Amino acid sequence: MEDIVRASAFISLFIVMAFWEFIAPRRKQVLSRIKRWPANLILLIGNALLLRLLFAGGAYATAVWAGQNQYGLLNHVELPAVFSIVFAVVLLDILIYWQHRLFHVVPFLWRFHRVHHADQELDVSSGARFHPVEAVLSMLLKIVIVLLLGAPPEAVLIFELVLNLCATFNHSNIYIAPKLDKWIRAVLVTPDMHRIHHSTIRSECDSNYGFSVPWWDRLFGSYTDEPEMGQLQLNIGDKGVADQHMSRELGPMLFRIPIEKL
């Protein structure tokens, strides 16, 4: 049931964002979807199958098991259910923020995360472009945290929904009036804010790590308001991974990056 809810929400928003990109794009794209989408969608489907094979129900199933077996911090303290859910969602979001920063700081982890940054354009499909090893490591971290915290299943479902939907939204190439964007950015990571994170300028790439809310970037000093070159001239993509938008190059890209010399 949890998988159906997540998949239905993701597919629905993906279609809406893709249509929005078609009728009101933020930036003119040089590379067509035909050249880029096969690789991104192969990663999306492949990672989903891999995680299902390795972890069955993933973090949600872990939360159900923890609740049934009274495992984890929140299963041993008397707190209102709403507070436990909110606390768990917020903590998981902060941890994903720091996980993202870690994948930029640690050279070995960056080798995997570069697959996400190798996309030379940014649109709704980019939010699903991750190396399988990164997907597995991220799931392992979430499972460990859910176990130790004893996060309620409802909190895990909310967190996973928010994470997936926000990543789909803020990677989209959609036009939002700049003044409206500033208001939205007070509570939600917008495409203009996250696009800076995909800049070829390393200082900009190493900022705006949040996927859902901008608060952690502001709190921990990693927030960048505007790119040096402006939104329309901003260069996107890790140029160290050349021309990897072609699906036929996906295999070599995945297997070469992790074994580069540290």
N, C-alpha and C positions, 0 to 999 in steps of 0.2 A: 504493500500500500504506500509506504514511504517513497519507494522508487517511482511509483506512478505519479505521485504528487509532484516530486521534483522534476521528473521528465516532462510532464505536462506544462508546468510553469516555465521551464527553460525553453521548450519548443515554441510556446506561445509568444514569449518575449522576443525570442530570436527572430521570429517572423515579423513581429511589429517593428523591431529595430532595423531589419533588413529593408522593409518597405519605407521606413522613415529615411534611411540612407539614400534610397533611390529617388525619393521626391524632394528631399532637402538635405543634401550632403554638406558637411562643414568644410571639407577640403576636396579639391579635385584629385582623383587618384590616377596615377600613371599606370600602375600594374592592374590588369583586369582581375576580376574574381575568378575567371576560368583558370588563370595561371596560379592563383594563390589558394583558393578554397579547397581543392582536393587534398593538399598536404595538411591543412588545418583540420578538416573534417575527418581525415584518416586518424589523426592524433586524438581527436575527440572520441571517436568510436572505439579506437584501440585502447585508450586509457580506461574508458568505461568498462569494457570487457575484461581488461586486466585486473582492475580493482575488484570487480565482481568475482573473478576467479580466485584471487588471493585473499580477499577479506569478506566475502559473502555480503552481509548487510552493512559492513563498514562501521563508521562511528555510531550510527543510529542503533544498530544491533548491539554494539558494545554498551551503549547507554541503557538499553533494555535489560541486558544481562546484569549490569552493575546495580540497577534498581531492584531486580529480583533477588540478588544475592547480597544486598546491603553493602556494596563495595564503594568506597570513595567518600570524600569529605562531606558532601552535601547529604549523603544518606545517613549521616550520624549526627546531624545537628537539626534542631527544631527551628525551621524557618518557614514563613509563608510560601506557598508554591510559586506565586508570582515573583517573589524576590529571588528564589532559587533559579528560576528560568532566566530572569533578566541578568542576574549576576553571571550565570554560566555563558550566556550569549556574549556579554561584554568581554569576559575574560578570554573566550575563544577568539574573538575578533582581535583583541590586543596581541594574542600569541601568534596569529596568522600574520599580523603586521610585522612582528619581530622575526618570524620565520622568513618573510620576504626580504627583510634587510639582511639576514644572515646569508641568504642565497646570493646576495650581491657582494658581501664582504669576504666570504670564504672562497678562495680560488677554485677548489674542487667542486663546490656546489654551483658556482657561477658557470662552470662548463656545461652543466645541465640546463640551468636557467636561461642561458644564451639562446636556446631554441625558441623560447618565448619572444625574446628581443630580436631575433633574426628576421622576423616579418618586416618587409620593407614598406608595407602600408599598414594602416590600422583601421580595422572595421569590426563588425559584430563577430566575425569568425575568429578574430585574434584572441579573444578571451578564453578560447578553448585550446589554444596552442601551447602545450606543455610537454616536455620530455617525459616519457613513461617513468623514468627513475625519480624525477621530481614529484610526479603524481603519487608514486608509492611512498616516498619519504614523507610527503605531506599527510597522507592518510595515516601512516604509522604514528606521526606526532599527534594527530587529532585523537587517535585511539588511546594513546598513553594519557593524554590530558583528560579525556572523558572518563577514563578509568580512575585516575587519581582524584579527580574532582567529584566524581559521582554525578555527572551532569544529567539532568532529567532528559528523557527522550524528546520531549517537546522542545527543549532548548536546542538540542542538536539539530532537530528538523528545521527549526526557525533559522538557526545559524547557517546551515547548508543552503537553505533557500535564499537567504539574504546574500551569501557569498556568491552563489551561482548567478543570481539575477543581477546583482550589482556589477559583477565582472562582465556580463553580457552588455549591460547598459553603458558602463564607462569606457569600454573599448570601441564603442560604436562611432562611426563617422557621421554623426547627426548634428544638424545646426540647432543651437539654442542661442537665443539673443544674449550677447555678452552681459548686459545688465541683469537679465534673469539668471544667467549662469552664476553670477556672484552671490545672489540670494540663495540659490539651490546649494551652492558650495559650502554654505554655512553648516549644513547638516548632512550632505551627501556628496560623495566623490563624483564629479561630473566628467564627461569625456574630455573637455578642455583641460581639466586638472590632471587627469591620468595620462593624457597624451604627452605631457611634458616628461613623464617617466620613461617614455620610449624614445627620447631624444638621443641623437648621436653624440651630444655633448655629455661627457661622463658625469659632471657635477649635477646636471639636470636628470640624467638617468638614475643617479643615486639619490633621488628625492621622490616625494609623493608615492610612498609605498602602499598606502591604504587602499583597500578595495571597496569598502562600504562608506565609512565616515572619514572626514578629514581631520578629526580631532587628534588622532595619535600622531600624525605628521606635525601638526602644530605644537603638540605637547612635547614631543621628543626632538624637535628641531630639524625635521627633514622636509618641511613644507616649502615649495616653490610656487609663487603666485602666477608668474608669466614666464614663458620661454624667452631666451635672449633674442632669437630670430623672429619672434611672433608666431602665432598659431598657424598662419597660412604658409610661412616660409620654413617652419620647423622641419628639420631633417629627421626621419624616423628610421629605426632599424640598426642592429649591430653590424657595422660594416666589416667586422672581423670574420663574419660568416657570410661568404659571398654568394649572392644569387640563389638563396635557398628557398625561394618561394615556389619553385617547381616541384611538383609531387614526385617526379622521377628521381629527385635528389634527396628525398626524405630519408631513405635508408642510410646512405653514406653520411649524412649530417648527424643522425642519431648515434651512430657507432663511432664516429671520429671524435666528437667533442669530448666525451669523458676521458679519453686516453691521451689527451694533449699533455705535454710536459708541464708540470706544476711550477 
